[in-house]
Amino acid sequence: MAKSKEDDFNFLDDEDNIDENSSEVIYQNQTNIPDLKVAIPDELPVLPLKDMVVFPYMMFPILAGRESTIAAINNSLEKDKFIMLVSQLDEKIEEPTFENLNKTGTVAKIIQVLRLPNGLIKVLVDGLVTAKVKKYKSDKYISAEVEVLYNPFKKDTELEALIRQATKLFTDYVNTNRSIPQETLVAFENIKEPDRKLYYIASTISADVSKKQKILEMSDIHKQFYEILYILGSEMEVLNVEKEIDAKIYQTMQKNQRKFIVQEQIRILQDELGDGMESDPDLIKIREQIEASGMPEPVLKKAMDEFNKLKKIPSMSPDHSVIRNFLDWMVSVPWNIFTEDNFDLINAKKILDEDHYGLEKAKDRILELMAVLKLLHDKNIKKSPKGQILCFVGPPGVGKTSLGKSIARAINRNFVRISVGGVRDEAEIRGHRRTYIGSMPGKIIQAMKKAGSVNPVILIDEIDKMSSDFRGDPSSAMLEVLDPEQNSTFNDHYLDVDYDLSNVLFITTANVYYNIPLPLLDRMEIIEMRSYLDFEKLQIAKKHIIPKEILEHGLTDSVLKIPDQIILLIIREYTREAGVRNLEREISSVIRKVTREIVEKGESGPGKKIIITEEHVRKFLGVQKYKQKIAGDKTSDNVGSVVGLAWTSMGGDILHVDVNIMKGANKFILTGKLGDIMKESAQAGFSYIKSNASKFNIPESFFKEKEIHIHLPEGAIPKDGPSAGITMIMAMISAITKNPVRPDVAMTGEITLRGNVLPIGGLNEKLLAAVRSGIKTVLIPKDNEKDLIEVPEEILSKLKIIPVEKVEDGIPFVFKNKKIFFKK
C-alpha cells in the first residue's frame, strides 16, 4: 500500500492487493474534530450525494463506488482532507454532470476511509460549514471553486421561542416515531448552540432531500427554524394517522380474537350437550350428502373424519375452506351410480353407420367389445373386460373423437372427453396434494364428476402428445389409469383414497402410435384409421356434412343442391387432407354465402332451388388452393429424380428426391432440412453404391472427381425417417449413370449396406398417397407384402405393387432403360 511521506495516512490504490474478506482502514484522522479556523481552500474536490444532504456539525458515513468519486477522495487525502459534499438533483443518474448538482453544499473533512469486503469505499466525513459553488470543473473527478458561507446570527426573543417550539415538536416526533432510538433525545439535550440544534433536527427527521436542501440553502437562522417547524408539523400529522391506523388494526385483531374465543366456547358447550351439528344447516346438508353418496367403507370413514374436523374449525379459519372444498369433491364424485347399458348390437351398428361412413374395421371391433360387455352384463359382472382399452390411431379429421362419442351413444353411457395433448405435469393426471394452495383433483377425477356415473365412456384424446419434464411423467401416471390390474384402486393425490375406475370404458386417440411410450402402448389395442379416399370423402359429404350444414344454416334439401362433381371439385382443388375437416369448412363456407344471397335477393320460397355450379365455387372459395401433386413430368427424362412415399401424422404423401452430379473432389452434399435418420440413410445408400460400383459400370475414379448433391424439395419442411433409403439409392444411380427414371413409379423401404430392403410402417397411407398422385407402380419391401391384406381393394386395384427384397430387384421396374450403363 502506498504511503505519504508528508503525513501518516493511506491512499486508495486499485493496484494494491487488498484482502476482500475484511474491512481495511485506508485513512484514519489522528487529530480531534477539525477546527473551522483552519483555512479552507478556494477549490475543492466534489463528492456527489445521491439521496442525502450532509449538514454542518454532523458526522455522516458515505458509501462510494464510482471511479470519479474515488478519485475525488484520493485527491482530498493527498492534500488537506477537505471535500465539498453536494447532493444530486436526480438521484437516479449514475454519472452526474454539472447541471445535475446543486449549487449549495457543505464543506467537510474526511475523518476515516475504509475499504469494505464488497469493494465499496466507506468514508466518514464531518460537516464543517455551508458553501456556495461558484464554478464546477471536471477532469478525472468533479471539483469546484467554492465560497464559504458564514451565516452569523444574534440570539433574540424570537429565536429563543423558535428553539423551544422546535425542541418540543422534535421531542414528540422522536417519541412517536418508533424507528428513532430514544438516545437521540439524550444527545440533542447536550447541544447548546442554536445552529447545531437546527442542523441536528434537520439531519434526524425523515424528510425529502429537496426539503433538507432548502434548509441548507437558507442564510437566515430564523427562516431555517420556521422551515423545520413546518416539516416537523407535517411529519407529526403523518405519524398520528399511522398511529390511528395501527390502533384500528389492533382493535380489529382484538375483536376477531374475542369472536374466535366465543365461538370456541360455544363449540365446546355444544359438544358437551351433543347438539353441535344440528345448529348449522350447511353441516347438516354435508352430512346427508356423505351418507347418501354410497361411498365404500374406508372412503366413508375418511369423509366422516374430515367432517368431524370441519365441525370443530371456525368458518373464518383457512383450514375450514380447504376441508369444505375436499368434502364437496368427495360427495360430487359418483361412487355407486350406474347408467343402464344398452347392448343391442343391431341398434349399435345402426348408430355407428349413421354417424360414420366406412371405418369397417373399427366398427367391427366396437361391436365385438359390445358383445363381450353384453355377456358380462348377463352374468351380472359389472367390471369392464380386461385388455379392452382401444386406441384409435389415424390422421387428423378421420373421425377418431366422434367415433368415441358414437360408442357412448350406442351403449347408452355418459361420454366425457379429456385432452392430454401437451400435458407435462403428472399432477394433471393424479391431482395436487391438498397441502398446496388452490389444489384440485386431476383430469380423471374431474371427468368422473362431469360424467356423473361410475361407468361412463372416457375418451383420452391426443395421448401421443403427452411429454415429461421436471414436474414428472404424466404417461407413467396414465399407466395406473389404463391398466385393468391397477385402475380399480386408482389413487388421486387430492382425494387420497382409492377410486374404482374398472367400470369405465376408456378409449384413446393418437395421430401416430410410435410417439406413445411403450409401457402405455402395451396396455392398448391399436385400431388404425386410414385416410379417406376421394370417393369416401364424397359419400361422407353427401350423407353427413351437407345435410348437417344445410340444417344448421336454416335451409332444406329442396332449396339447395350440391352435385357430386362439384363436391369432388372442392375435395381436389380446395382441400388437401387425410380427413374431412377442411372439406366441412369449405362446404360450410359455400352454403353460408348461398344463404346470404338467398336472404339479400329474397329468392327463398317454394319451387325455387339453387344448384351449386363450378362458377359458384370459384366465386365463393376463390382461386384453386391446391394443385394435385403429380409424381413426375412424363415429358422429361427424369434423370436423378425419383418419387418416394412418406408417412406423417397428417397422413401419407409423396416425396421427391433429386440428385445432381457436379465436378468436385469426393464431396457428398445433403440439403432439404433432413433429420439425422434420413442423413444416415443417404450415407448408407452412398456407401452401397460405392461398394457395388462395378455392378453399375461406374469407374472407381468417378467418386474422386465428382460431387454428389442430394436434395429433397420443400426445404422449409423438416423430413426424417428411414423409409426413403431405396428412393435415394435409385436417384443416385440414375444421376450417376444418366439413366432416366419412369415418372409413374414410386417406392418406399429402408436399406442396409448390403442392399437389403427392410420393412416400413404406414403402408396403407403411403399407397393412398400414391393413388392420389397418379402413381401406377409402387415398390415395397418384400416383408410388407403380408400387410397388403389390410389395404382396401379400391387402392390395390389402381396400383401395381412390386415387392422387392434387394435394391437390384427393383431396378428393372424403375429405369426406362432396363440395362444400367455409365455415360461419360
N, C-alpha and C positions, 0 to 999 in steps of 0.2 A: 504494500500500500504506500503510495507517495505521501511524503510528509513535508510540511512547510519549514523552511529554515527560519522564518521570521516569527512564527507563533506555534503553539502546541495544539494543532488541530489537524484533522484528516480531510483530504479532498475526495470527491467522487470520481472514480476512475473505472470505466467499463472494462478495461483490460485486466484489472486486478482479479485474482482468484478469490472469491468470497464464498464462505460456507453458506449455502442456501437453506440449511436446516435450522439456523438460529439467527436471531436479530443481532446486528453488529452496530456498535456505536461508531459512527463515522465522524461526528464532531460533537464535542461537549464543551459548553462555555464554562470556564473555571471561575468566572467572576460572579458578582452579585447581579441583581436586576439592572439592566442598562440605565445609565444616567442621561436624562434629557439635555444636560449641559454639554454633553459631547456634541461636537458639530456634526450635523447631518449633511452629507454630500448633496450637491445640486442635481446629480444624475445617479439614478439607482436602477438596478435590475428589477424587473416586474414579475411577480408571481400571480398569474390569473387565478381567481377562485370561482369554482363552478356554482355552488349552491350555498354560499355562506358569505357573511360580512364580518371582518375582524375589527373590533373597536379598540381604541387606546386603553391601556392599563390591563388588557385582557391577554391571557396566555391561551393559545389555541394549537392543537396538533393538526397538521395538514398532510394529507397523503399526496404524493407527487409521483407521476409515472411518465408524463410526456417528456420527450427529449429536450424540448425548448425550456421546460420548467426546470429540469435537472441542470441544464446549462446555466440558467439564471442563478440557481442555488450555488453552483460551483463558483460563479463569478463573485457572489456575495461572500463566500467563505475565503476566497483569495484576497479580498480587500478588507472591509471593515465590518462585515456581518450584517450590514443594513440591507433591507429589501423592501420594495414597495408592494403592498397587498391590495389588489384591485379586483372587484367582483365583475363577472361577465354579465352582459345584458341578456344573453341567451345561453343557458347552461348546457344545452344540447350540442353546441358547437365544440368539436374536439380541438381544433386548432384555431383559436380566436384571432381576429385581426384587430387593428386599432379601433375600427368602428364598433366592434362588439364589446369594448371595455368602457367602464365608467370613467369619468374624469376625476373623481374624488375617491381617495382610498386612505389607507393607514400605513405609515412608515413603521416597520417592525424590525426587531433584531433577532437573529437566529440564535436560539438557546441550545438546541440539540438536533442532531441529524442521525437517524437510524436507517439501516437497510433491512427491510423485512424479508422473511423466507420466501414470499411470493414475488420478490423482485422489486416491489414498490419502495419508495423512499418516504419515511415519516419525518416531518420537520416540525419541531416545536418552536413557535415564534412568540415573541412578546410584543404586543402593540404599544407603540410609543406616542404617536401624535398623528392627527389627520394631516393630509397634504393634498394639494391640487396638482394635477398633471398639466404641465404647460405644453409638452410635446412628446409624442411617442416616437421611439426609434426601434429598428429591428435589424438584427444580424443573425447570430445563432439563437438568440433569445430576444424577448422584447425588453427594452429599457425605456426610461422616461426621465425627462427633465422635470423636477418637482419643485413646488413652492410650499414650504411648511406653513400650516395654518394654526397659529397660536391664538385661541379664542379666549381672551381674558373675560372675567365676569366679576361682579360685585354681589356680595350677599345682601339681600334686602328682604323685606317682609313677604313680597310676592314669591320669591324663590323659596323661602322657608315654608310657605304654605304649599307650594307645589311639591316640595320634597316630602312633606308629611302625607299629603294625599297619595303621592306615588308609592310611599312606603306602605301605607295602609292597603292600597289595592294590590300591590305586589305580594304582601303577606297573604291576603285572601286567595290570590291566584295560586301561590305555591301550595297552600293548604288544600285547595280544591283540586288541583291537578296532581293526580296520583303518580304521574310519570316523573315528577321532580322530587328529589330527596329533600328531607327536612334540613339537612346540613347546609343547604343553600341559604336558608334564612340566618343561620348562625354566622356564616361568612359575610352576609350582607350587613348584619348589625355591627360588625367590626369596621366597616367603611365609614369614614367621616366626611371626606371631600364630596361636594355635590356632583362634580363631573364624573368622579369614579362611581358614585351611586347610579348616576344616569346610565353609564355605559355597562355597568353590571346588570341592571334590569334589562337593557336592550339586548344583551348577549344571551340572557336566560329565557326570555319569552319565545313562544313558538309563532313567530310572525314571518310573513313573506320576506324574501330577500329585498324586494323593491321597497318595502316599508322601512326595513332596517337601513337601507342605503339612503333613504330620505332623511333619517335622523342624523346619519353620519355627515351629510352634506350641509346641514344647518349650522350656522355660525353663532346663533343666539341660544344660550342655555335655557332660557325661559320657553322659547318655542319648542326646543327639544323635549322638555318635560311635558308640555301640552300634548305633543305628538305621542309620547309614551303613555300618558293618561288615556288618550283616545284608543290606542292599541290595546291597553290593559282592559279597558271597558268592553271593547268588542270581544276579546278573548273570554272575559268572565261571562258574557252572555252565552257564548257557545258552550262553555263548561257547565253553566247552570242548566241548559237544555239537555246536555248529555246526562247530567245528574238526574233530571226528571225522567229521562228515558230509562236509565238504569233502575230507578225506583219502580217504574211501571212494569218492567220486565220481572223484577223481583216479586212484585205483588202478584203478577200472573202465575209465576212459578209457585208461589206460596198457595195460591188459590187451587191450582191443579194438584198440588201435593195434598192439600186438605181434601179435595174431591176424591183423590185416589184412596186416601186413608178411610174416608167414609164408605166408599164402595167396597173396600176390603172388609170393613166391619159388617156391612150389610150381607156380603157374601158368606162370611163366617157364620152369622146368625141364621141365614137361610140354610146353610149346610147342616147346622145343628137341628133346625126344625124339619129338615128333609124336604123342603119345597123350593130349592134354589132354582130349579129349571122352569117350574111352572110359571114363573113371573115374567119370562121373556118369550114372546111369541116366535121370534126368529129361532131360538134354540129348540122350541117345540117342533117347528117345521123341519129343521135339520134332522132331528132325531127320527121323526116319522119317515123322512126320505131315506135315511140309513136303514131303518128296519124294513122298508118296502123295496129296497134295491135288489134283494136276492143275492147279496154278496156271499161268497164262501166263508166258512167259519173263521179261518185265520185273517182274512181281509176284514171281516166284520169286527173282529176283536181289535185290530189296529184302528179302524174307523172310530170305534167307541172310545178307545184310549185317547185319540186326538180330540174327540168331542168332549170328554171329561176335562181335558186341558183347557179347551175353549171356554167352558163354563167358569173356570177359575181366573181367567185372564181378563182384565178390564178392556173394554172396547177401544179405549184410546191407546192401548199398547200396540207396538209394531207387530208383535207376535200374533195378536188377535187376527189381523188381516191375513197373515201367512197361513194360519191354521184354517181360517174360514175358506180361503181360496182352495186349499187342499181338499177340504171336505166337499166343496162344491164340485170339484173334479171327480171325486170318488162316487158321488151319487149321480152325476150326469153321464158317466161311462156305463154302457149296458153290461150287466153281469149275467142275466138269465132270461134275456128277451130274444126269442127266435121268431123269424118270419116263416110262414108256411111255404115250403118249396113246391114247385110245380114241375114234375119230371115227365110231362107229356112230350115224348120225343117228336111226334108229328107236329105238334104246335111249336116246339122249339125250332125245328127245321124250317117251318114256315116263317117264323120271326127272323131267323138268320138270313133267309133268302130275301125277305122284304128289305132288310137293312143293308145287305151287301151283295154285290154281284161277283160271281166267281169264288175265289178263295176256298175251293172244294176241300183241299187237304186240311185247312184249319177248321172248317165246319165239321168234317168227319171226326176230327179229334175231339171237338167240343161235344158232339153227340155221344161219342164213346165215354167221355167223362160223365156226362149226364146219366148214361145207363148205369155206370158204376154207382153214382150217387143215389140213384133210384133203388138199387138193390140194397145198399146200406141203409137207406131210409126204411125200406120194407122190413128190415131186420131190427129196426129201432136203434141203429148205430148212428149217432149224430156226428161223429168225427169225420172230417174230410179224408178221403183216401190218401195214403202216403205216396209221395213221388208224383203228385199231380199238380206241381207248380208249372204252369205253362208260360213260355216266354215267346212272344211274337216278335220275330226279327225281320226287318224289311226297311226299305227306303221310306222317307217321309211321305205322307199323304196316301198310303195304300190301305188305310183303314184299321190300323192296329188298335188305336184307342177306342174307336167307335165299335169295334168288334167286342171288346171287353164290356162295353155298355149293353150291347145286344145280348150277351151271355146272361147278364144280370136280369134283363127284361124277360129272357126266355125261361129262366128258372124262378122268377118272381122273388128275387132278392134285392135288397138295397145295394146301391152302387156308389162307391167313393173312389175318386181318382187322386193319387198322390204323385207329384212330380219331384223326382230326386236328381234331376239334371243340374249339375254344378254344385251339389251338396258336398261340402268338405269337412263338416263338423260332425263327429259321432253323436253329439248331443241332439242333433236334428232328428235322429232316429230314436235314441234312447231317452231323450229328455234331459233337462238340467236338474241337478240336485236342489232341494229346497233351501239349502244354505245360501244360494245365490239370489241376489235381488232381481225381481222380475222373472224368476224361473217358471217354467211351464213344461208339461209333458211333450214328448217327441211327436213326430208326424204320425206314427202308428196309432197311439192312443187318441190323438186328435181326430184321426179318421174314424176310429171306433165310436167316439162321441157323436160325430157327424152322421154316421150310419144309423145309430140308434138300435142296433141289433148285434148279436154275437156271431151271426152267420152271414155277413154281407159278402159281396164281391168287391175286393180292393184291387184296383189296378195301379201298379207301381210303374210310372211312366219314365222313360229315358234312363233305365237302370245302367246302361253302358256309359253314361256320362258322369257318374259319381267319381270323385277323386279324393285323395287324402292329403293332409298336411300336418302341422304340429298339433292341431286340435284333435287328432285321432283319425281313424279309418272307418267311415260310415259303412263301407262294404262288409267289414267284419261284423258290425252290429246287425246288418241285414241278414247275416247267416242265421242268427237266432230267430229272426222273424220268419224266414222261409223254410227252415229245417223242421220237418214234421216231428222229429225226435225231440226238439227243444222248444218249439213255439207254444206248447201247452203251458209252459211256465215262463213266459216272456216277462222280464223284469224291467219296467221303466224306471229310470233314476228318480223321477219326480214322485210317482206313486209309491215306489219302493215296496211293492207287493207283486206277487205272481199274477199274471193275467193270461187267460187261456185264449190263444189265437188259433187253436186247432180246428175250429169250426169255420174259419174264414177261408174263402176260396180266393187265393192270391193269383193274380195274372200280372206278368211283367211285359214290358215292351223295350225294344232296343233297335237301333239302326244297324249295328254290326255286332256280332257276338264275340269277336276277338278282343274287344275292349272290356268285356266283363271279366272280373277276376275269376280265376279257375275254380277256387272253392265255392264261389257263388254259382258259377255256371254248372257245376257238378250237381247242384240241387234242383236244376230246372230242366224241363223238356223243351228243346228248341223247335219251334214251328216257323219255318221260313216263309215269308210272304213276298213273292217276287214283284217286280214292276209290272204295270199293266201294258198290254199291247194296245195298239190304236183301236182295234175293233172292240176290245174290252172297255176302253175309255168311252167309246161311242155308246155302248149299251148302258154304262153307268150314267152317262149324261142323260140319255133318254128316259131311263127308268127311275133315277133318283134325283139328279141335280136339277134338271129343267122343271119337273113337276114341283119340287120344293121351292125353287126360285120364283116360279110363276105364282104360287100360292102366297109367298111372302111379300110379293110386290102388288098384291091385290088384283091380279089378272086371272084369267081362266084359259083352259086349252082351246076354247072356241074363239078366243081373241088373238092368240099368238101361237105361231108355229115356227120351229127351227128345223129345217130339213137335215137329213143325215150328212149330205155333202158339205153343208155349212158348219156342222159340228166338227167334221174331220178337218175342215179348213182351220178352225180355231185351234184344234189339237196340234196340227202340224206346223202352223205358221205363227202362233201366238203363245204357245207353251212348249217347254222342254223340261219334262219332269218324269219321275218314276210313278208318282201318284196322280191325284186329280185335284189337288188344292188350287193350283193356279187356273186349271180349267174351270173350276167352280167360280173363281174370282172373275175370269173373263166373261163367262156366260152371265154372271150376275150384272156385270157392267153393261152388257148388251141389253139385257131386259130392263135395267134401270133407265137407260137412255130412251128405250122404246116407250116405257111408261111415261116419261116426261113429255115425249112428243104427243102421246095419246091425250094427255091432260091439256097440253097447250093448244092443240088443234081441235080438241073436242071430238075425237074420232071414235070414242068408246060408244058401244051400243050394240044391240042385236044385229047380226048379219054382217058385221064389219070384222074382218080377220086380217091380221098383219102376218105376212110370211117373210121371215128374215132372209135376205139375199147377201151375196158377196159384197155388193155395194154398201149395204148396211154395216157389215162387219168392218170394212175399210174406213167407213165414216166414223163409227163408234170407237173402234180399237186402234185406229191409226195405221201406220205403215207396218208391214210384216216385221215382227220382232225377231223371229228365228228362221234361219235358212237351214233346211235339212242337211245335216252333216254327212257329206259324201266321202266315202272311204278314199278314193283316189281319182286322178284325172285319167280317163281312158284314152285320151288323145296324146298324152305324153309318154315318154319311155319309162318313167318312174324308176330311174336308176338311183339306188341308195335311199329310197323312200318306201317304207314298209308300214303296214297298218297293224297295230296291236290292239288288244282288248283289255280294258281296265274295269275294276270293281271298286266303287266308292260308297260312302254312306248315303249318297244320293241315287244310287243305282249303277247300272252298267254304262260304259261309254267307250268310244274308240280312241286310240292313242296313236298318233303319227310319230314315227321315228325316222329322222332324216340324218344321213351320213354324207359328209364331204371328204374328199381326199385332196391334200394340198402338198406342195413341196415343203420339205422341212427335215428335221432330224429327230426321228423316233419320238414323236410327241403325240400324246393321247388327250384330247380335249372333250370335256363333258359340259353341256350347258342346258338350261331349261328348268332351273330350280329343282334339281333332283335330290332325293333323300339318300342317306348312306346306303341303304339296301340296294337301291337301283344303281348307284355308282358301283357297288361291288358286283352286281350282275353284269354291268357293262365291262368291267375289268375282267371278269371271268370269261365272258364271250370273246374278248380280245385275245386273251391267253389261249383259248381253244383254237381260234383261227391261226395264231402264230405257230402253235404246236402241230397243226394239221395243214400248214401252208401247201405242202406238196399235193394234197388231195384236190386243192382248188387251183392248181397250176400257178401259185403265187411264188415268185422268186424270193430267195432269202434277203436279197438286197433291198426289197421293197420297204420293209419296216425301218431300215436305216435311213432311207431317203425321203420318206413321206410322213406327213402328219395326218392323223385321223380325227375328225371332229364329229361328235355325235350330239345332235340337238333334238329336244322334244318341244314342239311349238306350244304356244300359250305359256310363255316363260314366267308369267306372274303367278301361275297356279302351282303350288307345291305338288310334287309327284314322288311316290315311293312305293316299294313293293318288289317282290322277286319275279312276278309273272311276266315281265317284259324281256326276260333273258333271251328266249328264242327269237323274239322280234328284233332285238338289237344285233344278234348274230347274223340274221338274214340280211338286214340293212347293210352291215359292214361287208358281207360277202358280195352283195350287189354292187356297192360302190367300188370295191377293190377290183372286181372282175368286169365292171362295166356292163353287167347283165341286168336288163330291166326286170321289174317285178310285176306280176299280174295285179291290176288295181282292185280286183274283186275278191282278193284273198286277205284274210286276217288270221292272226294266230295269238296264242297265249300259252305260257309254260315257263317254268323255272328250269334253268340248265345247270349242269355240272361241268367241271373242267374236262371230263371225258366225253361231253356232248350228249349225255343222257337228259331226257326231258322229264322233269318231275311234276307231280300233280299240283293243281292250284285250287283256290276256292272261288265261290261266286260264279260258277259256270253258267247257271241259268240266266243271271243278269247280263253276263258278257255276250251270250248268244242272242239275247234280246236286243242288245245294242248293235250287234252285227246286222240283224234283220232291219232295224231302223235305218242303218247307214247304207243299205244296198249291197252288203257283202253277200257273196254267193257260196264261198268256200271258207271253212274255218279249220285250222289246225289246232288240235287239243292234245294234251298228254294222254298217252295210252292208259294210264292209271285212272283217268277221269271218264273213261268210256262207260263205266258202270253207272255214272251219275246221269247219263242221258235219259234214263228211265223216268227221272223227275222232271224232265223238260217237257213242256206242253207240245202236243203234236203240231199246233199252229206254228210253232217256231221251227221244229225239226223239218217240217215239210218244205220250208223255204231255204234251207241250208244243206250244203254238202259237208258233212263232218268227217274229217280225216284224223284219226288217232295216230300219233307218232310216238315212237319210243326213243328215237335218237334224232339229232338235228338233221343228219343226212337223209332220213326217211321223208322229211318234208320238202327237200329241195326240188324234186320233180313237180310238185304242186304249186310252188311259189314262183319260179322263174319262167319267163316266156321261152327262153332257150333252155331246153332240157339239159344240155351238156354245159357244165361250168368251165369257162376258159378265161385266161388272162389276156388283156389287151394292153399294149404299151401306150 
